[in-house]
């Protein structure tokens, strides 16, 4: 049966369920009475949808509130244990895997280190990464005692560009880690022991970071933002729709010096060759600095910051470390200026393990250079700050990918291949941000 708009009754029912789930998720607990005006649905439609969702275990009662002269109104909320998502961050020093319930409460986590020495391509050996994911996904499900059948999906943040093919699903082009058209989704389906109905959502790590910060972090309320992922290298995600998925930018491979330093992508003069944590530590070493022997990048960067900004009263800073950090801040500031001039965002937010470790003091210097190099008018309208979700932001954003699809399907578990979130769902979420 078709409605006049061409949508079927089934479509309308799914949209009604999506509207109720969305409002309860972001604004709950709510009563049936307040759900009506919040969703634009009639009281009868709200009652029918809520009855379905309660019967399915997706919605539960959460106490009551007094009403003016009548019976207390029952409050409703999304039932946190009615579904689960896994978020994965294939990072530069480790693979982080976290299991969440529908309220995004972390139920279990595991971190599997990647080799800190040797060739980068060996560190990211595809078979090793897939084996880590196989082991880690099984571990978090076992730790939390969650059956795999109750998963809404697995979201994975990866380094590189993600394309999709009918045969292999998500295919990763990660030039800096030696991944040339890696059919990651197919490999995971072949080797990870999950039901075939559990969908995988694989996307660029900067995009998942951006999604998390825009929904729940420092990006909330902004109409547009660029979220920068600063780790071993640098990447970015530009967001022009507050609740849309954003667009990954290979910002780290913007040329900042013609015939400059060799970048790990193979080109010369990339921003990443000067401003990524890996390049930052290399330049410190070349200038005479002494990073700890056999230390991973995070430990080495901690040592460099301690040398440049000693904690003891009256302690003299390491002039070499300080000079390299100052030069890095200028390169990053120039890169931020390019982002400001190109996209004129309301905010630039910095996340990633290196960005958070460098912290507010370093970012203040970067901001000064950004305003010096950018056009005055857009620079005056762009706020620059740190992300607020910490090092778990990529996994949180990855876990949101299956959650978005679940709500877009009206809270129905996937039985076939996942479909991208509908424009109506994104519009509805945009209303939430602007309200």
N, C-alpha and C positions, 0 to 999 in steps of 0.2 A: 504494500500500500504506500502511495506517495503523497506527501503534503504538497500544497500549491507551489512551494518554492522549489520543488524537485527533490527535496530531501525525503527520505523514507521515515516512517514512524520509528524505526529502529535508530536512525540517525538522531532524531529529536530526543529520544529517550537517552541515548548516549550523551548528547550535549547537556541535557538536564542533570544527569549524574555527574558529569564533569564540573558543571557550575557549582553544585552542592559540595562536591569533594574539594574543589579549589577554595571555596570560602571557608570551609571548616578547617582546611589545612593552614591557611594563612591567618585567619581571623578567629578561629575557634578557641574555646568552646562557644557555641551559639545555640539559641533556641530555635525551634521551628518557626516561631513568629518572626524573628529577626532574619532568618534565612530568606524569607520571601522577598522583602525589598532589596536585600543584598544581592540576590541572584536574578531578580526580575521575574521570578516564577510565581505562579498562583499558589495559594495555600494548599489547594488540592494536589498540585504537581509536587510541591515540597513534601507533603505527607506521603505520597506514593513513592517518591525517590528515597526518602529517609527509611521508609518501611523496608524497601528492597535492600538498602545498604546495611541496615541493622540485621536483617535476616541473614545476610552473607557474611556478617562479622566484620565489615569494613568500618562501621560506625558504631559507637557505643555511648551510653549515657555517662555524663561527667558532672553529676550533681544537679542542683536546681537554683533558681533565683526567684525572689519574691516578685509578684506582679501587682500592678495597681488595682487593688480591690478584688482580685481573682485568685485562682489557684496558683501555686508556684509553677514556674515554667521549667521544664526539663532541659538541661543543657546537653549538647551533643558534641562529640569530637571524633576525629579519626582514631581508630584503634591502632596503637603503635605496633602491636604484634600481629597485625593482619597481613603483613607483607615485609619482605626484607630485600635489601640491595647490597651488592658488593661494589666497592670503589677501588680501583687499582691505579697506582702512580708508578709508571716505569720511569724512574728518575735517573739521575746521573751517578749517584753513589749507592743507591739501593732501590729495591722494589718494595713499595708499601702496599699492603692489601688490608682493607678494613670492611667489616660487615656492619651494616646499619639496619635499624628498624625504620618504620615509616616516619617516625618523628626525628629521624637522623641522629638518634642516639647510637653511639658506637658500642657494639656488643662484643666485638673481638677484633684483634689486629695482629698482624705479623709483618716483620720487616726482614727481607732477605738481601744481604749485602752483595753488591757487585764488586768485582776485583778493583782495587785501588791502584794497581800498577799493571804494566804491560800494555800492549796495543789496545786502543779504544774499541776496535772492531772485535777483539777477543772478549772484552768486557761485555759487549752486547751480543755475543753469540746467540743466534736466534733459538737454537735448541736449548741453550741454558736458560734463556728468558722464559720460554714456554714451560720448561720443567719447573722453574720457580713458581710460575703462576699455577701450574697443576698442583704443586705441593701446598702453596699458600692458600689457595681457595679451599682445598680440602681441610686445611688446618683451622681456618676461621669458622667454617661450618661445624666442624667437630667440636671446637672449643665452646661455641655458643649453643650447641645441640640443636641446630636448625636444619631441618630436612632440605635437601637441595630443591625439592619440588615446590617449596614455598618461596623461592627466589623470584623476584620480579625481573631481574636481569643483572648483568655484570657490566659496569662501565669502566673503561680503560683509558687513561691518559698516556699518550705516547710522545716521544720526540720525533718531530717530522711532520710531513704533509700526509694527510689521509685521503685516499681516493676509494671509490667503491665500484666493484664489478659484479655482474650477475653470478659469475661462477664462484668467486672467492669472498664476496662480501667486502669487508674493510681491508684495504691493502695499504701498507705504510711505506712511504718514501722518506727514509731518514738518512740523508746524505752524510751528516756529521757523525753518525754512529755505524755507518757501513751497511745500512739497510736499503737495498735496492728492490723496490716492489715486493716487500715481504707480505705474503697473504696471511696476516696474523689471525684474522677471524677464522679462516678455514683451519689453521693449525690448532687454534684453541678448541674448536669443535671436535677435532680429531683426537686430541690428547688430554683435554680436561674432562673429568668424569662428572658431567652435568647432564640433566635431561635435555633432549633435543629442543624442547619448547622454550628453554631459557634463552632469552636473546642476549647478544653481546652488542654493546655500544662502544665503539672505539673512535677516539678523536684526539686531536692535538692537545697536549698537556696545558698549554697556555689558554686554550679555549675552556677547558674544564675549570682551571683556576679562575678565569674571568667569570664564568657562570656562577661559581660559588660566592665570589666577592660581590657580585651584583645582586644576588638573591638575599644573602644573609650577612654580608660583610661591609666593608667600607664603601662599596658602590651603591648601597641602598639609597633610593631617592634621587640618584643621578639620572639624567636623561641620556647622557652619553659618557663613555669613559674608554680609556685605554688601560688595560691591565697588563703589567709587565712581569714576566717570569724571569727572574735573575738567579741563575744557578751556575753550573759550569760554563754554560753559554747564556745567551739572552734571547728571549722571544717575547711576543706580545699578542694581545687579542684586542681588537677594536669592537666596541659594543655601541650600536646606535639605537637598539631596541632594548630597554632595560631588562626584559625577561626573555629576549631572544637568545640564540646560541652564540652570537658574536662571530667574528671572522678572524682566524689566525693570520698573523703577519710574520713573515720571515724577516723580522726587523733586525735581528742580529747579523744578517748578511747584506745590510745596507753598506755600500762602499763609503768609508769615511776618509780614506787616504789612497789615492791612486798609486799602484805598485807598492803598497805598504806591506805590513807583516802578513805572513802566510797564515790563513785561517784554517781551522780543522776541516772546513768544507772543501778545501783545495784551492779556493780563490785567494786573492790578495786584498788587503786593506779593509776587510769587513769590520764592522763595529765589534763583533764578537772576538776578533783577534786582539782587541785592546781592552774590552770592557767585561768579558766573561770572567768568572772566577778562575778558570783554568789559565787563561791568558794573563790575568792579574798576577797570579803566583809565579808564572814563568818569567814575567817582566821583573818581578822582585828578585828572583834568583839571578837573572842576567845582570841586574844592577848591583849585585854583591850581597843581596839578602840571603839568609840561611833558614829556609823553611825546615821543619822537623823532618828527619830522615824517615822514609817509608810511611809517612802519615797520609791519610786520605785528605781530600780537598777541604772538607769541613774543618778538620783539625788544623791543617796548615793555614787556612784563612783566619781561624781563631788566633793562632800564634802571630800572624801578621798584624792583626788589629791590636793585639796586646802590645806589640812592639811599637806601633805607630801612636797608640793612645794609652800609655802606661797608667795604671790605676794608682800607684803610690804618689803621695803628695811630694811635689818637687822632682819627680822622676823625669829624666830627659827622654823625649821620644826618639825612636830610631829614625834618623833623617831620611834614610833610603826608603824605608817602608812608607813614611809619610809622603814623600815626593811621588812615589808610584801611585799611591791612593789619590793624591791630588790630581795627577794626570788622568787617571781613570775616571774621576768625577767629571773632569772637563769633557772627555769623550762621551760619557753617558749624558751629560747635560746637552751636548750638541745633538745627540740622538733623540733626547726628549724634545728639543726644539723642533726637530723634523716632524715628530708626531704632532706637536701643537700646530705647526704651520699646515700640515696636510689634513688633519682631522678636526682641529679646533674642539677638542673634547672638553666636557665640563670638569672631568677629573682624570689624572693619571695616578694609578695605584701600583705600588711595587710589592711583589710577593716573591716566592721562591726562597730556598734555604739561604742563598748568599745575600739576597736583598734584605731579608729579615735580620741576618747576622750583622750586616754592615750598619743597619739601623738608622735612627733619626739624624744623628750627627752627620753621617756621610751624605744622607739624602738632602740635608739642608745645603751642603756645598753643591751637590748636583743641581738642585733647584736654582741656585744663584746663577750657574752657568746656563741653564735652560732659559732663564729669563733674559740673559744677556744675548743669546744667539737667536731667540725666537722673535717673531714680529710682536710689537708691543701690545697691540689690541687683543689678539687671541691669548697671548701669554697672561694678560691681566685677568682673563676670565677662566683660567684653568688652575684648579687646585691640584697640588702634588702631595701625595702622602703614602704611608705604608698600608698594606693590606692588614686586616684584623683577624683573619682566620688561622694564621699560623702555618706551620709546615704541612698540615693535613688538608689544606685548601684544595689541592689537586684531587685527592681521593674523594673529598666531599662533593666537588663538582662532577667527578666521574659518576658517583652514585646517583646524582640528580638525573642523569641521562635516562636510565630506565624508569625513574619515578615520573618524569615528565610524560613519557609515553604511556605509562599505566594510567595516569589521570586523563590523558587525552583520549584513551579508549574507554572512559567512563568507569574505571576501576575493574575492567575485565582483564584477566590474565591472558598473556599472549598465547595463541595456539599456532600462529603462523609467523612468518618473518615480520619484524617490527617495521612500523611505518613512521616517517618523520612527524613531529608534532604539527597539528593543523594550525593554520593561521588564526582560527577562532580561539584556540587555546592560548596562543601567544598574545592575542589581543586582550583576552581576559586577564592574563597575568600582568600585562602592561597597565590595565586599569588598577590593579592592586598596588603597583608601585607608585602611580601618580595620585592615588587617593590618600 
